[in-house]
Amino acid sequence: MPLGARAGGLTALAGALLAGSLSPGPAAPPGGASPAPPGVRAEASALPGLDPDAPKADPAAVAARLLGPLSDPVLGGPATLVVDALTGQVLLANRPTEPTAPASTVKIATATAALTTLDPDARLRTRAVYLPPASAPPAATAGSPAATTGSAAVPGRAPLAPGGTLWLVGAGDPTLTAATGAAGYPPAARLSDLAEQVRKAGITAVGAVVGDGTAYEGPGMAPGWRDGYVTDGNVTPVSALSVDAGRATPGAAGPRSLTPDAAAAAAFRTALTAAGVSVGSVSTGRADAAAREVGSVQSPPIPVLVERMLTDSDNDLAESLGRQVAIARGLPASFDGATRGVLGALRDAGIPTDGASLRDTSGLSIDNRIAPVTLVAALRTAALPGHPALRTVLSGLPVAGFTGTLGDRYGPGDTSPGAGVVRAKTGSLRIVTSLAGMVTDSDGRLLLFGLFAPVEEQGLTKMALDRVAAALASCGCPPAGAGLPSAGPPAPPGG
């Protein structure tokens, strides 16, 4: 079934919501969640599927279960949408089509766009290109038969003349690392490997190393970004060339580099020196078209990058993937091109984007606006059969109490029913605290949800949202009267 047809159910749902024809059932006294016994740790559930035989949740019962948690005053009256993943039935809705600040939950949109637009086997390739000094004889040009291979000269071949310029040309891989040992998971491209390739090409000295991050264009900071994002370590200014996402050392916390391309060039000099290549000056600029490639390293494939972006809420990866979508769609590799590309890809997938206005693809901008129905529709598109590449959207979501940005949440107490069961993307800015994802309820029914509280994140706010998701996880929520058919609205066509 075509992707647009599969997503059509929730598109129709969005239209019905706009018309005001769908609403949650009447509220009833809230039900309580049952926390896990003290000392008992839940296990992380497998990635859930759709079980058509699992009992359907009833809108009135869901509203009753969530009324108490959603009424917590610290949440400020959150925009909310809960739907049945299989049928698309609306189980609870409060301002679901009103564009709202999403914070990092917008990474669900970025992930969906990347996986529907980019080749799943594609990798971001960082290159080293070399232009020998003008005085070098033609036979000594890098890549020619006269070049040496390895650290020793080959009999009958002339070594390369020292000097010349070596460019480090970025393609947008923020996972490129200066680490010399194991580069973590997923395995990242290493500068040390690239430096060894340069040495094996017969280059023993260069007059200059130049960092080229010009594959991306426009400003490095988006409208609505706080000045402290870089110094606080949230993100580095967007460039096609960065090493360890602008961190001073692999895995370091704290401030990022304000000039990631220059920092990458300096790190490459260090790697070249360790490989036995002497280096003169270090600068930044566009590579000469006449320079020849002498080495390259590659990122993990796109789905792995998407999964890491979601689990760790990696802002640098989100901005880079947005630009890759823009390039693939013939748009500028800038903030404007990336946001247009992501929203265009969602529309092409049949996902409603009415009212959406984005300034970045990471969610850091306070000026971003997107409706809850858009992000829930993206999740449902990933959950429905027929488009397996989008399963990465779901597998990349942090697991409550276990992985990523939910790893330290849903411990003992009233949020424990969600541990190992809730999978959701987190978001936080000074104007919003958000959570969007999926949960299998106690009857085995897969539910999708989006929660957007118009308040600044703090410990109490996060815990309050977690109580909502935990209450949903503990909800069997059958209709009043065991065995009676659901009183909720029928499933929209296309589901």
N, C-alpha and C positions, 0 to 999 in steps of 0.2 A: 504494500500500500504506500502511495507517495507520502513523503514527510508532511507536506502541506495538508493532505487529507487527514492524516492521523492527528495533527495538531488542531484540526478544524473544530473539534468538539469544544476545546477550551476557548477558541476564538469566538464561537457562537455563544459560549457561556459569558465571555466578556461583554458581548453585545447585549445579552439579556440583563446582565448586571447594570450596564449603562442605562438600559431602559427601566430599571427598577423593578423588574418582574421576578427576580429571585431574591430571597432573603432567608436568613436562618430561622429555624423553628422557634417557638416561644421558649423563654427561659424557664428553668425549673431550679429548685435548690441544688447547689453544687454538690458533686460527689467528691469524696476524698481519695487521694492517691495513697497507695500502700507502700511505704518505704521498705527497702530490703532490710533484713535483720542486721543488727550491728555486727561488723566483722565479716559479713558476706559480700564478696565483690562479684558483680555481674560479669558475664562474659560478653565479649563483643560479638554481635550477631553477624552472620554472613550477609553479603549484599542481598537485600530482599528482592523478591520477584513479585509478580502479580498473581494472586490466588483468587480465581473467580468464585471458588466455593466458600471462601471465608465470609462469615456474616457481614452484611453491610452495616456501617454505622448510621445512626439516625440523626438528622440535623438537630432535633430538639434535645436529644440526649447529649450530643456533643456540646451544644450551647450550655446545657446545664453543668456539664463537667468542667468547662473552661470559664464559666462566669466568674467564679471566685478568683482564680489566678489572674485573669485579665483585668479584674477590677482593682488590683493592687495600685494604690495611688502613685507609687514610684514609676509606673509605666506611662503615666500621662495620657491614657486612652489610646492604645496602639492601633494602627491600621492592621487588619487581620484578614487572612484568607486561609481556609482549610478546605481541601477537596479530596474526594476519593480518586486515587490515582488511576484506577481502571476505568471507571465510568465518567469521571469528570464532574460528578454531582457535587454541588456546593454544600458543604456541611456547616460552615460558619463564615460570615463575611461582614466586614466593617471597613468601609472606604476602600474596597479592593481595586477600584479603577482610578483612584485619585493618585496622580504622580506624587511620590514622596521621596525624601532623601534615602538612598539605600545603603550608604557606606559600602563596606566590602562585599555585601551580598550581590552587588552588581557584577562581581567576578563570575557568577553563574551565567550571566549574559555573555561575558567575554569568552568563557569556556565553550559555550554552545556555538558561538560564532566561529571560534578557532577550529573546532572539530567538524563543523559543517562546511568550512571554506578551504582549509589547508589539507594537503596530502598527509595522511597519517604517517607515512614513511619519511616525511621531510625532516631535515635537521638544519640547525642554524650553523653555518660554516664560517669559522674565523680563519683568515688567511694571512700568510706572510708573503709579501711581494718585494722584489729586489730590483734596483736599478744600479748597475755598476758605475764606477766613475767614468767620466768621459774619456779618460786616457786608457781605459782597459781595452786590450785587443779583442776582436770579435770572438776568437776561440775561447776566451775566458768568461763569456757571458753565462750567467746562471741558467741551467737547463740545457746548455749546449753539450755536444759530445766531448768538449774539452774540459768540462767541469769535473772536479773530483767527486767521488762518492765515498762517504765515510770520512774518518779523521786523517787518514793518510793519503798521500797523492797516489794515483794509479799510474803505473809506468806508461809513458807515451802520452800523458794528458797533462796539460798545464794547469796549475792551481789558479783559482780566481785571484785577481788583483785585489789588494786590500782597499777598503774605502767603500764609497757608494752609499746608497740610502736604502734602508729596509723599512717598509711600512707594515704595521700591524693593522689589518683591515677588519673591522667588526661587522657582523651581520645581525646583531641584536641578541646575542647570547649572554644574558647576565649570569649564567651559571659557570662561565669560563673562570677557571680558578688558578691562583698562584701556588696552590698546594702542590707539594712534590711527592707526597705519599698517596695513600688511598684518598680519592676525592669525594668520598661520601656516596650517598644514594639519592637520586640516581647518579651513576658515574658521570662526572663532569669532564668537559674538555680541559686539558691542562696546558698552561704556558710552557712548562718544562718539556712536554712532548714536542711542541711546536719549535722550541729553541733547538732541540736535538735534530729536528728535520733540517733546520737552517744550517746547522754545522755539517750535517751529512751531505748537504748540497755543495760543500766545498767553501763555504763562506767562513772565514776566520776573523775578519774585522770589518766593521762598517763605520762610516763617518757619522751616520745619524740614524736613529730609530724614530719613526714618526707614527703616532697613533691616529688612525682614520676612523672616526665615528660618524661620518657624513651620510651613511645609508639612511639615517633618520634625519628629519628636518624639523624646523620650527623651534620654539622655545623648549627648554628642558623642564619647565615647571608649568602646571596647568592653572587656569583660573580657578580660584576657590581653594588652592593649596595653601596651607599655613607655612610661614617662613621657617618654622622650626622643624618641619618634616625631615629635612636633610640632617640637621645637627642632632636631632633626636634619634636618628637612625632608622626612620620609617621607610625611606626611599632615597635613591640617588637621582639627580637630574637625568632625564631620559637621554640616552645616547646609544647609538648602535654599537659602541665599544665601551665595555666596562669589564673589570675583573673583580670577582667576588662581590658583584653588585655595589662597587664603590667602597667596600670595607677596607680598612687599613691592612688587615690580615685575614686569611680564610676563617670564617666563623666568628669574627670579632663582633662585639656589640658596640653601641655608641655611634658617634657621628659618622656619616658617609662623606665621600669626597664630593666637593662642589664641581670638580672637573674630572669626571670619570675617565674620559679618553686620555687625558694627560697622566692620570694615575696608572692606567693600564699600560701606557707606553713605558713608564718608569719601571713597572713590575716586569715587563718584557725584557728590559735591559738587564735586570737582575737575573732573569732566567737565562738569557744569552750568555752573560758572563760566567754563570755556573756551567754552561755547556761548552765553554772554551772559545767564545766569540767576543772579541773586544769591541766596545761601543764608544763612540764619541758623544755627540749631543743627543738630547731627547726633546721632541716637540710634538705638535699635533698638526694635522692638515690632510687634505685629500691626496690619495695615492696618484702618482703619475701613471697615465694610461699605458706608457711603454714599459712599465715594470712587469717583471715576470714572476709568476708564483713559484715559491720555493718550499712551501709547506702549508698544511692546513690541519685543523682539528674541528671536530663536530660535536654539537650538543646531543643529548638524548633526543629521541623522536618527539614530535609534537604532542602526542597523547600523554607521554610521561611528563613533559613540561606543564601541561594543563593540570594533571593530577597534583603535581607538586605545588602549583600556584594555588589551587583550591585548599589543599590540606594545610599549608603553611601560611595562607593568605599573603602570598609573595607579591608585593606591589610592583617590583621591577619586572618580574615575569609577566604580570598582567598588562603593563604598559607595552612591553615588547610584543606580546602576542596580539594585542590590539593593532599595532603597526604592521605586523605580518598579515593580518586580515586586510588592512587597508591596501597594502602592496598587491595582494592577490586580487583585489577588486578594482585595481587601477586607480586608487586614490593616493593622495600624498601621505607619506609616512610621518604624520604629525598627529597632535592631539585631535585636531579637527577631522583628519582623514580616518583616524582610528575609530572615533566615536560614530562617524557616519557609516563606516564599514561594519561595525558591530551591529548597529540597529538595522542596517540593510540586510545583513545575514539573518537576523531574527525574523524579519518580515518575509524573507524568502523561504524560511522554514515554517511559515504559517503561524508564527507567534505574534500576538498583538503587541504593538508598541505605541498605541495612542497616548499622546501627551508626554512621551519620553523626551528628555533633553539631557544629554550627557556632556560633561567637560573632560572626562578622562575615562579610562577603561579599568582602573584599579578601585575606584570608589573613594579616593581620598578627597575629592573636591566636595565642598559643602554646597556647591551649585548643582550637583547632579540631581535629577528627578526621574523616577521610573515607577510605574504602577505595580503594586503587589501581584496583580494578575499576570503581568508579563513574566516575572521571575518564576511564579508557580507554573505557568504554561511551559516555560523552558524545562523545568524539572519533569513535568508530565511527558513532554516530548521525549526526554531521555529515558523515562521509565517504560513507555509503551514499546511493544515489539516492532521490529522492522527497520531499526536504525541503530545497530549495535555499537557503532563508533561513539555514540553519545552516552553509552554506559559509563564512560570515563567521568562524565559530569557527576554521576552518582558515586562512583568508587572514590573520587577525589574529595568528597565531602568529609570533614572531620567527624570522627566517631566519638560520641559523648563518653567522657571518662577515659579515653584511650589514645586518640591521635590528634595531632595538629592543634588548632586553636581551641578545641574542646577537651584536650587531654587532661587539663587540671580542673574540670568542672564535672558536675553530676556525681559527687562523692556521697558519703553516708548522709542521710537526712531525707527531706521531702522531695529532693530532685532525683534520688537514686533510682526510681523506676525507669528513668530515661537512659541510664548508663548502659552502653553497649547497644542500645536500640535506636536512639536518636542519631541521625546523621544530618548535619546542618552546617551551612556557611554562616559564619559570624560577621558582624559589622559593628563598627563603633566610630562615631565622630562626636564633636561637641553638641551636635543638634539631633543625633539619632543613635539608638542602640537597636540592632536588628538581628534576626535569626531566620533563616529560610532553609528548608530542607524536607526531610521525609522521616516517617516513623511507621513501624508496624505496630498496630494496636494489639491489645491483649487477645483479640479474636483472630489475629493473623491478617487483618486488612491493611493494605498499604495506603497511608494517607500522606498528602503533601501539604505543606504549610508555609506561610510567610508572616512574620511578626515584625512590625516596625514601630518602635516606641519613640515618640518625638522628644526624647530627653537624652542628656549626656550620659555616657556609660560610666558606671561606677560599680562597685561590688554588689550592691543591693539591686541595681538594675539588671545586671546579668543574671543574678540568681532568680529574680522575678520572672524573666523570660524563660529560664530553664524550668521553672515550676509549671509554666504553661505547656511546654513541650513534654515534660514528664507526665503531666495530667493526661495529655493526648496519648502517650505511650501506654498508660494504664487503663485506657478507655476501651471497654468492649462496646459500650454505648448502643445497645439494641433499642428499638422503638418501645414505647410503653406497651406492655402486654406481650409476654414472650411468644415468639412465633408469628406475630402479626407482621404483615408487609410494611416496609418503610413508608413513612408519611412524607418523606422528602420529595423534592422535585425530580422528575424523570431525567435520565441521562440525556445530554444533548446529542444530536446526531454527529457522527464522525468519531465517536469515542471508542 
